[in-house]
């Protein structure tokens, strides 16, 4: 029973901090565009250029 005197305030503080972090994330725009990150992983932004075929006259 005595442990509840410690655990209940810790749980309440944890809930308040979690709610404040959620509200901060919403107000700072973290949830504005949820689809952008899903499509960004599929985009080919870092396309490597194929090496050019060396000419037959040039030594490799």
Helices and strands as residue ranges (DSSP letters): H 4-27, H 34-40
